[in-house]
């Protein structure tokens, strides 16, 4: 009887151990965030006059797993661009791949940092880029970066096109559960401000080539057949068509 009791107790303990182990494994598995896919939701050829980079879906999740870092090859070296697919990753990948900012000495570091949130990209912009804080935004052009805060991580968006007081932006990870990439916002030229509902604008970081006397400086040449609108303050709008690498 004593042996039977002892056997029963040991059997019960083993059963409890199996149950607890099973719960632990199930809990650990459910906490693992799956790796992001590389699903393109906007081709680079479809924005920035055909000179953009691919915009990817965030798959409805956020991941800070080091295995989810993205890299691009430049001069035969793999440079880290950040976590797939955050808004800051798009900006950094665009500027790095275009040669608009210096390459970091260490390819695993960043030459344009946002340590805790996207809103930091304004203050941490590389020295070769000019900036216009909210209330002093006199010029906006393709490739410029709009930096926003919201009491949290904030957001960054790339300017694709400007028409009058409407600024068309391209975004990665604009909404956590949406593949939306395009957002139009209003440029209050009189007060030199850009307004985006739900955010506070920190300012604009200007792409190389942006100038203060043109509301839409053009960067690069679009693919043949594309129509480009250029708006010069006081002179109205002008339309050009690309053919043979030249605008007509």
C-alpha atoms as one frame of an Amber mdcrd trajectory, in Angstrom:
protein
   0.000   0.000   0.000   2.822   2.359   0.880   4.608   1.516  -2.402   1.351
   2.027  -4.263   0.861   5.422  -2.606   4.409   6.402  -3.381   3.953   5.345
  -7.013   0.687   7.281  -7.200   2.341  10.411  -5.801   5.268  10.131  -8.220
   2.908   9.598 -11.124   0.849  12.635 -10.104   3.988  14.821  -9.799   5.197
  13.720 -13.213   1.787  14.505 -14.724   1.808  17.982 -13.148   5.313  18.578
 -14.473   4.219  17.638 -17.996   1.198  19.963 -17.764   3.275  22.899 -16.479
   5.920  22.311 -19.148   3.240  22.211 -21.819   1.771  25.500 -20.623   5.202
  27.113 -20.632   5.953  25.965 -24.150   2.559  27.129 -25.413   2.995  30.519
 -23.751   6.497  30.967 -25.166   5.385  30.005 -28.664   2.472  32.435 -28.619
   4.796  35.276 -27.586   7.051  34.845 -30.615   6.479  37.538 -33.254   6.698
  36.027 -36.748   9.294  37.347 -39.151   8.015  40.023 -41.488   7.380  39.201
 -45.117   8.851  41.326 -47.899   5.517  42.216 -49.470   5.788  45.365 -51.568
   2.740  47.631 -51.403   4.162  50.506 -53.496   6.876  50.075 -56.103   9.686
  52.628 -56.133   8.960  53.320 -59.803   5.489  54.605 -58.850   6.576  57.572
 -56.750   9.216  60.306 -56.529   9.131  60.656 -60.294  10.048  57.008 -60.699
  13.084  57.386 -58.430  11.603  56.092 -55.161  12.349  52.860 -53.315  10.014
  49.963 -52.543   7.514  50.483 -49.726   6.715  47.310 -47.767   3.779  46.125
 -45.660   4.368  45.941 -41.898   2.202  42.771 -41.790   0.124  44.317 -39.000
   2.788  43.714 -36.344   5.755  45.432 -34.747   9.004  43.572 -34.271  12.266
  44.608 -32.622  13.870  41.229 -33.192  17.415  41.661 -34.520  16.624  39.030
 -37.138  14.066  41.455 -38.577  16.675  44.089 -39.437  16.909  44.903 -43.134
  20.128  45.437 -45.081  20.961  46.913 -48.477  24.149  46.387 -50.461  26.147
  49.507 -51.298  29.641  49.312 -52.763  29.644  45.609 -51.980  28.917  46.196
 -48.274  25.661  45.324 -46.479  24.362  48.356 -44.570  21.632  48.024 -41.958
  18.569  50.181 -42.634  16.498  49.277 -39.562  13.605  47.083 -38.490  11.255
  45.833 -41.181   9.068  47.686 -41.991   9.003  50.838 -39.886   8.508  54.396
 -41.143  12.068  55.388 -40.201  13.436  52.424 -42.162  11.891  53.757 -45.380
  13.411  57.217 -44.910  16.857  55.913 -44.014  16.882  53.352 -46.854  15.828
  55.999 -49.396  18.425  58.544 -48.314  21.195  55.970 -47.962  20.524  54.326
 -51.329  20.368  57.721 -53.095  23.642  58.862 -51.557  21.891  61.838 -49.968
  23.541  61.226 -46.591  27.007  59.928 -45.641  27.531  56.219 -45.193  28.205
  55.251 -41.557  31.743  54.075 -40.803  30.202  50.956 -39.271  27.554  49.379
 -41.565  25.643  48.169 -38.488  25.287  51.739 -37.203  23.226  54.609 -38.597
  24.264  57.968 -40.037  20.715  59.239 -39.415  19.539  58.079 -36.000  16.175
  57.834 -34.259  17.084  56.012 -31.006  13.680  56.076 -29.334  11.198  57.491
 -31.842  10.644  58.775 -35.382  10.215  62.335 -34.101  13.966  62.408 -33.358
  14.835  62.354 -37.060  14.443  66.141 -37.183  17.024  66.980 -34.512  19.311
  64.130 -35.594  19.335  64.933 -39.316  22.829  64.712 -40.871  24.684  68.016
 -41.110  24.482  68.099 -44.920  20.669  68.359 -44.818  18.841  71.637 -44.200
  15.807  71.799 -41.906  12.726  73.969 -41.492  10.866  73.800 -38.168   7.095
  74.179 -38.006   6.252  77.863 -38.459   9.215  78.410 -40.800   8.330  76.060
 -43.665   8.776  78.188 -46.788   9.576  75.365 -49.196   8.563  71.737 -49.631
   9.810  69.487 -52.398   9.913  65.842 -53.498  12.141  63.753 -51.256  11.731
  66.052 -48.242  10.959  64.307 -44.954   8.043  65.418 -42.794   8.772  64.702
 -39.119   5.818  64.348 -36.729   5.304  63.787 -33.015   2.269  62.471 -31.147
   3.410  61.955 -27.566   4.735  58.533 -28.547   7.098  57.375 -31.280   5.806
  59.874 -33.818   6.015  59.321 -37.560   8.041  60.297 -40.622   6.763  60.569
 -44.193   8.461  61.302 -47.517   7.095  64.064 -49.736   6.234  62.733 -53.178
   4.497  65.663 -54.840   3.305  69.198 -54.090   0.341  70.820 -55.822  -0.766
  74.207 -54.536  -1.221  73.787 -50.796  -1.651  69.997 -51.007   1.333  67.851
 -50.091   1.236  64.215 -51.172   3.297  61.989 -48.884   4.433  58.358 -49.146
   4.487  56.324 -45.946   5.622  52.975 -44.602   3.813  51.694 -41.501   1.364
  54.582 -41.591  -1.296  52.469 -39.865  -0.474  49.262 -37.983  -3.285  47.230
 -39.591  -3.418  48.876 -43.003  -1.391  48.890 -46.213  -2.198  52.547 -46.862
   0.861  54.346 -48.227  -0.427  57.686 -49.559  -1.533  60.552 -47.335  -2.377
  64.070 -48.539  -1.913  66.915 -46.084  -2.297  70.681 -46.112   0.505  73.240
 -46.348  -0.553  76.513 -44.718   1.799  78.734 -46.702   0.696  81.966 -45.056
   1.680  80.685 -41.618   4.486  78.454 -42.937   3.023  75.381 -41.287   2.121
  71.840 -42.348  -0.952  70.366 -40.687  -1.584  66.638 -40.208  -4.566  65.675
 -38.067  -3.585  63.613 -35.020   0.055  64.697 -35.147   2.113  67.713 -34.179
   4.521  68.692 -36.930   8.120  69.009 -35.756   9.363  70.224 -39.117  10.667
  69.353 -42.565  14.092  67.909 -43.368  14.940  68.907 -46.927  16.349  66.543
 -49.516  19.477  67.699 -51.373  18.400  69.950 -54.234  15.478  71.555 -52.396
  15.602  75.350 -52.630  13.697  78.130 -50.921  12.422  79.769 -54.120  10.584
  76.761 -55.551   7.671  75.006 -53.926   8.462  71.815 -55.837  12.128  71.332
 -56.742  12.564  68.306 -58.966  15.010  65.550 -58.059  16.127  63.189 -60.792
  14.382  62.393 -64.069  11.197  60.308 -64.113  10.589  57.368 -66.411   9.563
  58.185 -69.985   5.893  59.011 -70.346   5.485  60.411 -66.813   3.878  63.830
 -66.522   5.451  66.161 -63.964   3.868  69.300 -62.528   6.189  72.048 -61.355
   4.734  74.926 -59.343   6.699  78.145 -59.008   5.269  80.705 -56.525   3.685
  83.616 -58.378   4.103  81.957 -61.776   1.430  79.289 -61.714   1.814  75.622
 -62.625   3.698  74.093 -65.531   3.481  70.527 -66.830   6.302  68.528 -68.391
   6.468  65.104 -69.984   9.522  62.871 -69.703  10.984  61.427 -72.909  14.451
  60.068 -73.504  15.561  61.096 -70.010  14.626  64.762 -70.634  11.637  66.841
 -69.481   9.682  68.648 -72.242
